[in-house]
Amino acid sequence: MHKAGFVNIVGNPNVGKSTLMNALVGERISIATFKAQTTRHRIMGIYNSDDMQIVFSDTPGVLKPQYKLQESMLNFSTSALTDADVLLYVTDVIEKPDKHSDFVEKVSKMDVPVLVLINKIDLTNQEKLIELVETWKEQLPNAEILPISALNKFNVDYIMKRVKELLPDSPPYFDKDQWTDKPARFFVNEIIREKILLYYDKEIPYSVEVVVERFKEDEKKIAISAVIYVERDSQKGIIIGKQGRALKKVSTEARRDLEKFFGKTIFLETFVKVDKDWRSSDKELRNFGYQLD
């Protein structure tokens, strides 16, 4: 008998959802940085074995939207509650359990198995962890509560074991050689955006969108042209940097990661353009692939 199903990963920003996704799927699918709101789309990572297919889905962190882009990000997270066969609700030892309690209430009404994963347990002690487990048992009495460390892969094998036990009998949803639902260009965007998140301070990374305009591949190399969109002329100057040094650093680091990711020589060109207030424009957000409805 073959098992298959959708295992959706939800939770607040910065609790380690993307790190967990990468640990479960074994591929560097989601950007995992120290900045909140890193993931903007639902990203699927597919685990395949002879008798099983697990479609993991990493979602943006749950937040109170302040502009259109964040509304779209919340839509991705909420939609993950409607099509899950198993839900992984990720929290950590730092955040308060009543943060975004309205979202937790929606989780409590679900009739699929829910695993509450308390991440970053290396940052607390046994006594506080026991208290936290009890608090989550009160909030979500039907859920299974598991302390984990996604970064150190503590209890990740057990999560996989439980997920496999809870999956329904079903034929596979995707080809068995497929490990994500996203095209190659999507990962180019994500890797360039990750570098921008790492190298620029304050609001700059959140005002950035990356679009691949050319992706030409042969057996040994890939030639890529990518445009980095910002909302202001001043941001364009910051991204490029003095004598183009900042942009060159981003491009060099991104090219190295892309070569590891694709296993080929990469020729990467990057350009910076201004698209005024794109985060608040329905039209621009749709052009960039965001879900608004």
C-alpha positions as CSV (number, residue, x, y, z in Angstrom):
1,M,0.0,0.0,0.0
2,H,1.3,3.5,-0.9
3,K,0.9,6.5,1.4
4,A,0.9,10.1,0.4
5,G,-0.2,13.4,1.8
6,F,0.3,17.1,2.5
7,V,2.2,18.0,5.7
8,N,2.0,21.8,6.2
9,I,4.4,23.7,8.4
10,V,2.9,26.9,10.0
11,G,3.7,29.2,12.9
12,N,4.9,32.7,13.7
13,P,7.9,34.4,12.1
14,N,11.4,33.4,13.1
15,V,10.6,30.2,15.0
16,G,12.6,27.9,12.6
17,K,10.0,26.7,10.1
18,S,12.4,26.9,7.1
19,T,15.2,25.2,9.0
20,L,12.9,22.4,10.0
21,M,11.6,22.1,6.4
22,N,15.2,21.7,5.1
23,A,16.0,19.1,7.8
24,L,12.9,17.1,6.9
25,V,13.3,17.2,3.1
26,G,17.1,17.0,3.1
27,E,17.3,19.8,0.4
28,R,18.1,23.5,0.9
29,I,14.6,24.5,-0.2
30,S,13.6,27.3,2.0
31,I,15.7,30.3,2.9
32,A,16.8,30.0,6.5
33,T,18.1,33.2,7.9
34,F,17.9,35.0,11.2
35,K,15.5,37.7,9.8
36,A,11.7,37.5,10.2
37,Q,9.4,37.3,7.2
38,T,12.0,35.6,5.1
39,T,9.6,33.1,3.4
40,R,7.0,35.0,1.3
41,H,5.4,32.1,-0.6
42,R,4.3,28.5,0.2
43,I,7.2,26.4,-0.8
44,M,6.7,22.7,-1.3
45,G,9.5,20.1,-0.6
46,I,8.7,16.6,-1.6
47,Y,10.1,13.5,0.2
48,N,9.9,10.3,-1.8
49,S,10.4,6.7,-1.0
50,D,9.2,3.5,-2.7
51,D,6.0,3.3,-0.7
52,M,5.5,6.9,0.3
53,Q,5.4,10.6,-0.8
54,I,5.3,13.4,1.8
55,V,4.6,16.9,0.4
56,F,5.9,19.3,2.9
57,S,4.8,22.9,2.7
58,D,6.7,25.8,4.3
59,T,4.6,28.9,4.8
60,P,5.3,32.6,5.6
61,G,5.1,33.4,9.3
62,V,1.8,34.4,10.8
63,L,1.6,38.2,11.2
64,K,-0.8,41.1,11.4
65,P,-0.6,42.6,7.9
66,Q,0.6,46.2,7.5
67,Y,0.7,46.3,3.7
68,K,-0.6,44.3,0.8
69,L,2.5,42.0,0.5
70,Q,1.9,40.9,4.1
71,E,-1.8,40.3,3.4
72,S,-0.7,37.9,0.7
73,M,1.8,36.2,3.0
74,L,-1.0,35.7,5.6
75,N,-3.2,34.2,2.9
76,F,-0.5,31.6,2.1
77,S,-0.4,30.6,5.9
78,T,-4.1,30.5,6.3
79,S,-4.6,28.4,3.1
80,A,-2.2,25.8,4.7
81,L,-4.9,25.0,7.3
82,T,-7.4,24.0,4.7
83,D,-5.5,21.3,2.7
84,A,-3.3,19.6,5.3
85,D,-3.3,15.9,6.0
86,V,-1.0,16.6,9.0
87,L,-0.2,20.0,10.4
88,L,3.1,20.9,12.0
89,Y,2.6,24.0,14.2
90,V,6.1,25.3,15.0
91,T,6.7,27.5,18.0
92,D,9.8,28.0,20.1
93,V,10.9,28.5,23.7
94,I,11.2,32.3,23.3
95,E,7.8,33.4,22.0
96,K,4.7,33.7,24.2
97,P,2.1,30.9,23.5
98,D,-0.7,33.5,23.2
99,K,0.9,35.4,20.3
100,H,-1.6,35.4,17.4
101,S,-4.1,33.5,19.5
102,D,-6.7,33.9,16.8
103,F,-4.6,31.7,14.5
104,V,-4.0,29.1,17.2
105,E,-7.8,29.0,17.7
106,K,-8.2,28.1,14.0
107,V,-5.6,25.3,14.5
108,S,-7.6,24.0,17.5
109,K,-10.7,23.5,15.3
110,M,-8.8,21.4,12.7
111,D,-9.8,17.7,12.4
112,V,-6.5,16.5,11.1
113,P,-3.5,15.4,13.3
114,V,-1.6,18.4,14.7
115,L,2.0,18.2,16.0
116,V,3.1,21.2,18.1
117,L,6.9,21.4,17.8
118,I,8.6,23.5,20.5
119,N,11.8,24.5,18.7
120,K,15.2,25.9,20.0
121,I,15.0,23.8,23.2
122,D,18.8,24.4,23.7
123,L,17.9,28.0,24.7
124,T,16.0,27.0,27.8
125,N,16.1,24.6,30.8
126,Q,14.0,21.5,31.7
127,E,11.7,23.2,34.2
128,K,10.7,26.0,31.8
129,L,10.3,23.5,29.0
130,I,7.9,21.4,31.1
131,E,5.8,24.6,31.8
132,L,5.7,25.4,28.1
133,V,4.5,21.9,27.2
134,E,1.7,22.2,29.8
135,T,0.7,25.6,28.4
136,W,0.5,24.2,24.9
137,K,-1.5,21.2,26.1
138,E,-4.1,23.6,27.5
139,Q,-4.2,25.6,24.2
140,L,-4.3,22.7,21.9
141,P,-5.5,19.6,23.9
142,N,-5.8,17.3,20.9
143,A,-2.3,18.0,19.6
144,E,0.8,16.0,20.2
145,I,3.5,18.3,21.8
146,L,7.2,17.6,20.9
147,P,10.3,19.5,22.0
148,I,12.8,19.8,19.1
149,S,15.9,21.5,17.8
150,A,15.6,21.9,14.0
151,L,19.1,23.4,13.8
152,N,20.7,20.4,15.7
153,K,18.2,17.9,14.2
154,F,17.1,16.8,17.6
155,N,13.8,14.8,17.3
156,V,13.6,15.4,13.6
157,D,13.8,11.7,12.9
158,Y,10.9,11.1,15.4
159,I,8.8,13.8,13.6
160,M,9.4,11.9,10.3
161,K,8.4,8.7,12.0
162,R,5.1,10.2,13.3
163,V,4.3,11.9,10.0
164,K,4.8,8.5,8.1
165,E,2.4,6.8,10.6
166,L,-0.2,9.6,10.3
167,L,-0.3,9.8,6.4
168,P,-3.3,8.5,4.6
169,D,-3.2,5.7,2.0
170,S,-3.0,7.4,-1.4
171,P,-1.1,7.3,-4.7
172,P,1.6,9.9,-5.2
173,Y,0.6,13.5,-6.1
174,F,3.8,14.3,-8.0
175,D,6.3,12.4,-10.1
176,K,8.6,10.4,-7.8
177,D,11.8,12.1,-9.1
178,Q,10.3,15.6,-8.2
179,W,11.5,17.2,-5.0
180,T,9.7,20.6,-5.2
181,D,6.8,22.2,-7.0
182,K,8.8,25.3,-7.8
183,P,10.7,26.0,-11.1
184,A,14.4,26.6,-11.2
185,R,14.0,30.3,-11.6
186,F,12.2,30.5,-8.2
187,F,15.3,29.2,-6.4
188,V,17.5,31.8,-8.2
189,N,15.2,34.5,-6.8
190,E,15.3,33.0,-3.3
191,I,19.0,32.6,-3.2
192,I,19.7,36.2,-4.4
193,R,17.1,37.5,-1.9
194,E,18.7,35.5,0.9
195,K,22.0,37.3,0.3
196,I,20.2,40.7,0.4
197,L,18.6,39.7,3.7
198,L,22.0,38.9,5.1
199,Y,24.0,41.9,3.9
200,Y,21.6,44.9,4.2
201,D,20.2,46.3,7.4
202,K,16.8,47.6,8.5
203,E,14.0,47.9,6.0
204,I,15.9,47.4,2.8
205,P,15.5,43.6,2.4
206,Y,11.8,43.8,2.9
207,S,11.5,46.3,0.1
208,V,13.2,44.0,-2.4
209,E,11.8,41.6,-5.0
210,V,13.9,39.6,-7.4
211,V,12.9,38.6,-10.9
212,V,14.9,36.3,-13.3
213,E,14.6,37.7,-16.8
214,R,16.9,35.2,-18.5
215,F,17.8,31.6,-17.6
216,K,19.7,29.8,-20.3
217,E,21.0,26.4,-19.5
218,D,23.2,23.8,-21.2
219,E,25.0,20.7,-20.0
220,K,27.7,22.5,-18.1
221,K,26.6,26.1,-17.4
222,I,23.6,28.4,-16.8
223,A,23.6,32.0,-17.8
224,I,21.2,34.1,-15.6
225,S,20.1,37.7,-15.7
226,A,18.2,38.9,-12.6
227,V,16.6,42.2,-11.7
228,I,16.5,43.4,-8.1
229,Y,13.4,45.6,-7.7
230,V,13.3,48.2,-4.9
231,E,10.7,50.8,-4.0
232,R,12.8,54.0,-3.8
233,D,15.8,55.6,-5.7
234,S,17.6,55.9,-2.3
235,Q,17.3,52.1,-1.8
236,K,18.7,51.5,-5.3
237,G,21.8,53.5,-4.3
238,I,22.2,51.4,-1.1
239,I,21.8,48.1,-2.9
240,I,24.4,49.0,-5.5
241,G,26.8,50.6,-2.9
242,K,29.9,52.7,-3.4
243,Q,31.4,51.9,-6.8
244,G,29.0,49.0,-7.1
245,R,30.8,47.0,-4.3
246,A,27.7,46.0,-2.4
247,L,25.9,44.6,-5.4
248,K,29.1,42.8,-6.5
249,K,29.3,41.1,-3.1
250,V,25.7,40.0,-3.3
251,S,26.2,38.7,-6.8
252,T,29.4,36.8,-6.0
253,E,27.9,35.1,-2.9
254,A,24.7,34.2,-4.8
255,R,26.7,32.8,-7.7
256,R,28.6,30.5,-5.4
257,D,25.4,29.2,-3.8
258,L,23.7,28.8,-7.2
259,E,26.7,26.7,-8.4
260,K,26.3,24.4,-5.4
261,F,22.5,24.3,-5.9
262,F,22.5,23.4,-9.6
263,G,25.9,21.7,-9.8
264,K,26.9,23.8,-12.8
265,T,29.0,26.8,-13.7
266,I,26.9,30.0,-13.3
267,F,27.2,33.3,-15.1
268,L,25.1,35.8,-13.2
269,E,24.2,39.3,-14.1
270,T,22.3,41.5,-11.7
271,F,20.6,44.8,-12.3
272,V,18.7,47.1,-9.9
273,K,15.4,48.9,-10.9
274,V,12.9,51.0,-9.0
275,D,9.3,49.9,-8.9
276,K,7.6,52.5,-6.7
277,D,5.6,51.1,-3.7
278,W,5.3,47.6,-5.3
279,R,4.5,46.0,-1.9
280,S,1.2,47.9,-1.9
281,S,0.1,47.4,-5.5
282,D,-2.3,44.6,-6.4
283,K,-1.1,44.6,-10.0
284,E,2.6,44.4,-9.2
285,L,2.1,41.8,-6.4
286,R,0.2,39.6,-8.9
287,N,3.0,40.1,-11.5
288,F,5.4,38.9,-8.9
289,G,3.3,35.8,-8.2
290,Y,1.6,36.6,-4.9
291,Q,-1.8,35.3,-3.9
292,L,-4.2,38.2,-3.0
293,D,-7.6,36.6,-2.8
